[in-house]
Amino acid sequence: MQGDNKPTVCVIGLGYIGLPTAAVIARANCPVTGIDVSQHVVDTINRGEIHIEEVDLDGLVRGVVQRGMLRASTQIVPADVFVIAVPTPFEKDGHHTPDVSYVMAAATEVAGVLKKGDCVILESTSPVGTTEAMRDLIAGLRPDIKLPGLTSETPDVAISYCPERVLPGRILEELTHNDRSIGGITPRCARKALAFYKQFVRGTCVTTDARSAEMCKLVENSFRDVNIAFANELSMIADRMGLDVWEVIRLANRHPRVNILQPGPGVGGHCIAVDPWFIVHGAPEQSRIIRAAREINDAKMHHVLARAGELIEANPGVPVACLGLAFKANIDDFRESPARYVAASLAREFGERIKIVEPYAAALPQEFDGTSAELVDLDTALETCGVLIVLVDHDVFRVVPLEERARAVVYDTRGIWPDSSEAPSKPGLRLAS
């Protein structure tokens, strides 16, 4: 520890969660070394710049780098606290099997520099039991260190699981103010992690065991996925019955105990679109609602693609603008994005007729390679495209006035333009999602 009781910290993984986390910890005057496999990411951060889009992150990173509180490296370094924030995707087996290889690779690196008194914290969203598996891996690599839960003596190190709860676009604020669940391999581990988080978290930190904390994170995102699935299924039912789903939801939500979410073209992002499958994988026979919700939200993506294709075919030769590729509004994160899937699928089918508007992209993602689709700005799309397909509710799309889109046929999957005409025989057709 430092003389002023500030620990040295090593954050492994400098992506959408790791970099903001490292910067917030550094702001609390803890010397932080951020580790990433990408030399480009490391060089960018060491210049005081950022490689992702997040509100106020650029100024914070610049400040803590200039103060010498944050540096980046491709090589692990000794520290008092290790925070692992690496991806946990699926394996490429078609069965949504969780891939914790990045977590285990990071734990292997940590094991090489671990010393008595250190604290290892896993933040990556993980299947239940991953923290214990990480502990077991470290135990096999470092038989000279007594690990918690594997010794009757006082352990040499502490190991805990502490997931974040953040919303893209509000990450810095929510890292600081949101409550945290801190799950230790043992209560002693949880208390040590608690002391660390209280240096920069103002929300309530609740201690528990590691497996409960792992499940808590999965449950939170599964709850949201199930509720979104209800809205998306309702939108497909309303479409079949010729109803305006936005009006139905608006009226239903006037009930004092009803709060239906808004439908969209599916569910994206690395959390809600992924985490429920970790529960399904762990308890496939018991997780019927969670599985059904995932399948409904995936089906909505294909429903939107089919409706968009019908609309394009009904307007032969007309240029088409797909508005948005991100998985949610006002961010540059395209992971698991249904908008990205729909737009790329349309580009492969309809070629040069497809124009893509994404203010947070400098170039089209690789799915568009080999297509004739073109990335254009919003003004160009409004001036030249007779079909507008709203896939993301970016603020810049919301503020487009009716007169700039009145001549276009509109398929609004986000419900951002309720003033569009619904007359099926006239330009300005507004299709529900």
Order of alpha helices (4+ residues) and beta strands (2+ residues): beta-alpha-beta-alpha-alpha-beta-beta-alpha-beta-alpha-beta-alpha-beta-alpha-beta-alpha-alpha-alpha-alpha-beta-alpha-beta-beta-alpha-beta-alpha-beta-beta
